[in-house]
Amino acid sequence: MAGKSIATSIGTVNERRLRPVYDHLDNGNNKSALHEADKVLKKQRDLTAAKVLKTIALHRLGRTDEAFQLSQEVALTTPVDENSLQGLTLYYRETQRIDLIPPLYENAVSKCPGNEEYLTHLFMSYVRAGKPKDMQRVAINLFKHHPNNPYLFWGVMAIVMQAIENEKLGKAMLLPLAEKMIEKRKLEAEAETRLYLIVLDKLGKYEKAITVLEIEAKRDFTINKDSIRGMTSEFNKKLGKWAEVNSCAKKSLTKNPDVWNHTLDYLDSLERLIESEWTPDGSSDEVDFGWGSAVELFVEIKNREVAENSDRPRRGPHLAVLELAWRKAKYAADDHSDRLGSMETLIFEYVRVFCSKACCFNDVKKYVDSISHEKKTEMLEKINGLVSTEFCNKENASNGDVDDKTKEKEIVSHLTYVKLQRYLGHHESMTRNEKLHTVNELLERYEDGLRYSDYRPSTDLRAVDDYCLIASNLLYDLYLEEGDKEFAWRSIYLLELGKNKSQSNFKFKFLLIRLYCDFGIFLPCAQIYDSLEIKHVQQDSLGYLVFNSVSELGHYQLASQAFEASRAYFLSNEKDSLEFLIACFKNGTFHKIPEFVSFRDRVKRSIQATQTVMEHTYMDLVTQAEIETPLSDLLSASCLTPEMTNYEQLADNRDFTLTFDWSSDQGTPAEDRIRKSFESEKIWLRFRELQVRTIVQLLTKQNADEISCLLRDLDESVKKMSDFVGETKTSRHGPPRSRITSAQENEYPSLVCRILRLFEKILNENLETDWEATSKSVISELLESLPKESNGDGPVKDNLSADVPSCVMSQESLKNAMTLPVPDSLKSLDRRNLERLVSVSEVFSLSVLLSCTFKSNIEKIKSDALKRRRKKKGSQEPMPSVIRRYQDFVRELKDFGAKLKSSLDEARSNALAMNFALLEPTEKSGLTNGVVDDVSSQIVKLASGSLLNSIQQLCGIVDGRVKNLKMMNV
């Protein structure tokens, strides 16, 4: 008893001494925490808890090597006190060394067998490490010492996770074992029942699962009735018992007609029963197996809905009738149109009831395609008559009897008609003048409708914004048809107007990003992308909007920020998903664990994650290595893994469902187009990875055989790229243009391969006769890639700022959208010119970096040659030819660097001249009338500022490499 009180006293003293350390760490005062920990260790040298806290402080101060060494010292003492174990666990989690956590608790359990707390922590550590076999072992051990149902089911879930990893072994041994383990215990909670159902589902024992659900339905404290009904229906589908599915769906549909899943289940089962020619027996009176019964049911539900909810109708019953007519038409079934009505009549009735809802167009779009062209035209005329409200009539619009909300409903109703008109191809058949007339009409409606949305807060979407979007789409159609960039810039002008008025409307922002990127103007894209507040999983699904263009257009600082944000997401997802799994085990929500495991695996395999690492490493080599950062520091901080990426397992998590054009050919992109885009991304990524790994190997001068293998694979990758046929059709939606297209236009892949081959020969001292010719061909190709100088007119002012304040839309802006001239400086913008400058600058940077690194090789060759001369007195053995060739190559690089700098200066002057044209309109600028409004001025300055930003960063890289060449003293 005395010993226990002494131990308690010692623990209290230690806790009091360590309290300041804990407080400093919690407040982020890591230096003070380290100081306090050292003070405690002076008094108690062997206090492991103090050492652990010192480890955490050292790590957070950036002294990672010291921290890891101290943590290993503490781990060797096999601590068993909770403070030390929890502190080391925190440190290992922060350093992503979760593989070192289980041994800590294994040692603690070996010293304190059966300790429930240590066994629980050990189990959770194996969850973090992703080792289900060890999880099973620990859970069974935990259940033996503490026979509680949750611990047994931890073990069962661990077995299920193993079965998911190995399906063959799972069905043969693991899942039957899990089934027997569950059946030996009484199910006491919903989580246990759900896990039992998961096991039975994976074993294919659907009948048994239904029996379990029937038993659960009689109990009042487990799964709710609706969930039981839904799960029973799913198991019946797997068994092919469509009569039972139909009966269950019919009851649910009668009770809750607005639940769309009930409608789909009913119609799916009805189709299967009709296809199988099912006939009822005596106990199947509640099953519908013919179209006539379905028509009667749906019409009855719809009529009841109209009678009971006429003031606030629900969409489900009305949409169900449309779905039934659509499916019935596919089977060419007996006509029940006298009871159901024709498809065009049903669509018109649906539009009449719900046209004031924004979802109306998307609801009927699917069914409109099933009717003939003549009937589509008739239906559109009827809808036009329904929704026409003389909205543009100023006298009616000024009538104060109509409130804003009512007027907004009229706007939505008319937009439903306009969207249907566009979807059915009426805009495509218009002439140029008819399209421009339609644009003017839409802009009038937009301008007049804005005042009816003033009551909404700035964070709300405005229905009237779709007028501006459709007008912008029509102008872009004209650009695609005629190739006149004036229409594209007018489209951008309208989108900028809409964005400035509705700052929370993401539709304007998405389209602006795509259009600006198409013209090589990235700076506004970065600002718009930030305003979208892309977070969490959206970094993976929507990152493609900017990832392909940010570094391709030379905005390396913004690229670094984008890559860091993307990398931070993938790292945090790895941590967070583990915590989600642990929460599932603690709370007993076992049915969610497979979902979290699948999500974690899919994000881990995302092509975006691999692109982030490869592009970031490549960009650092081009822009920072031996310019701002020593090469050794850069390579040590790189996230490049030793293993090559498995391209067969990469996942495409990009989201292309966001489309803001209602034309039938501009909707959600086809699967084939997405698949082709994904294949092209993999081809480009493989090229980039091989390029980066080869450069790193050459810079570190490692295994020559491995470099040869990498170069062989790189040649194959270049050949695949040359065989690739890119997307020919321009679109503002769907996958962006592949980087392979621009790389091939600039002959970037072949240039890279030839340069890397040159330095491989130096490394191997393989001095073939074609070395000199190859080096000269590389330089000559680089020279040919430079843009030809242009004779710019007018002075250039260097003090023009690229920062543009946001403008406020005036009433004149909408009129200016179609009347103001588009400056020639915008019309002449070509993304390919900037891409060419970027690729040439990158190749030059890599060539200089490799040349500087291989200087030591040349010096060694020269030193060896001089030694041989001294040994052979009187001998005048010529110096190895590689020295002269290397010197010539470096001199050519110096000359090329000067010419590249001249081209960049010329491009900078042209970018500055764009701003100057706004100050002094000339005939050449395209602004002869001297009229420039705020929005057009903003666009020109954004374009000029973006080009200046890119060129200045390229100049910084070239200047850095020119300095590298001067320092070589070759």
Secondary structure, DSSP 8 states (H G I E B T S, - for coil): -HHHHHHHHHHHHHHHHHHHHHHHHHTT-HHHHHHHHHHHHHH-TT-HHHHHHHHHHHHHTT-HHHHHHHHHHHHHT---SHHHHHHHHHHHHHTT-GGGHHHHHHHHHHHSTT-HHHHHHHHHHHHHHT-HHHHHHHHHHHHHHS--HHHHHHHHHHHHHHHHH-HHHIIIIIHHHHHHHHHTS---SHHHHHHHHHHHHHHT-HHHHHHHHHHHHT-SSSS-HHHHHHHHHHHHHHHT-HHHHHHHHHHHHHH-TT-HHHHHHHHHHHHHHHHTT----TT-TT---SHHHHHHHHHHHHHHHHHH-SSS--HHHHHHHHHHHHHHHHTT----HHHH--HHHHHHHHHHHHTTSTTHHHHHHHHHTTS-HHHHHHHHHHHHHHH---TT-HHHHT-TTS-HHHHHHHHHHHHHHHHHHHHTTTTTTS-HHHHHHHHHHHHHHHHHHGGGGTTS-TTS--TTHHHHHHHHHHHHHHHHHH--HHHHHHHHHHHHHHHHH-TT-HHHHHHHHHHHHHTT--HHHHHHHHHTT--TTHHHHSTHHHHHHHTTTT-HHHHHHHHHHHHHHHHHHHHHHHHHHHHHHHHT-GGGHHHHHHHHHHHHTBHHHHHHHHHHHHHHHHHTBTTTB-HHHHHHH----SS---TTS-B-----------SGGGSS--HHHHHHHHHHHHHHHHHHHHHHHHHHHHHHT--HHHHHHHHHHHHHHHHHHHH-----S--SSSS---HHHHHHHTTHHHHHHHHHHHHHHHHHT---TTHHHHHHHHHHHHHHHS-------S---TT-----------HHHHHHHHHS---HHHHT--HHHHHHHHHHHHHHHHHHHHHHHTHHHHHHHHHHHHHHHHHSTT------HHHHHHHHHHHHHHHHHHHHHHHHHHHHHHHHHHHHHHHS--TTTT-TT----HHHHHHHHHHHHHHHHHHHHHHHHHHHHHHHHHHH--
